[in-house]
Amino acid sequence: ETGVTQSPTHLIKTRGQQVTLRCSSQSGHNTVSWYQQALGQGPQFIFQYYREEENGRGNFPPRFSGLQFPNYSSELNVNALELDDSALYLCASSFGGGRFDTQYFGPGTRLTVL
Amino acid sequence: GIQVEQSPPDLILQEGANSTLRCNFSDSVNNLQWFHQNPWGQLINLFYIPSGTKQNGRLSATTVATERYSLLYISSSQTTDSGVYFCAVNRDDKIIFGKGTRLHILP
């Protein structure tokens, strides 16, 4: 049984660019949630995908978008990057579509926007 | 929206000491979870505890939903317990994390 993996580990972009982050869920899990964690803060919920459909969204603008694929892996896309988008991006997988059942987190992608 | 407050913000203890971390929330919630984030950023789920008490080894947690708080107890601390402890509450389709308690265990 493999855990949650994320790629890339680190990423540096400039303002205005677009970025795609990837997440492979734990084997057997069909739900993926994405979080943004700024330095010194708790994670903030971006959105959740269950069986390829968005299943809830936090207070993030539409330039944050996502996808879930038939194998339940997921992508987070951020357009028109801003300096404040610099953060650790975490994905978490769970089973069953219950909004926030026990979640298993990946190691994160650290995004720096210059 | 729901406010989640954790205390204390920082805690420094000697190895072997016990500690109690607190999480207060401002409104009724569907669920509450405790997480540990290690110094490398990995977030681990410790407890899924909407009410009552659970224990797992040296860690235990109690949630009193009617009074809107939860406590995380760590006994006989080890250096590997260092990191940030977060509580998170969910209501409807939202999950809100507190700012965390940063715990540093000295050898």
Interface residues (C-beta under 8 A of the other chain):
Chain A: S33 G40 Q41 G42 P43 Q44 F45 Q48 N55 G56 R57 G58 L88 L90 A92 R99 F100 D101 T102 Q103 Y104 F105 P107 G108 R110
Chain B: V4 N30 N31 Q33 F35 W40 G41 Q42 L43 I44 N45 Y48 F86 A88 N90 D92 D93 K94 I95 I96 F97 G98 K99 G100
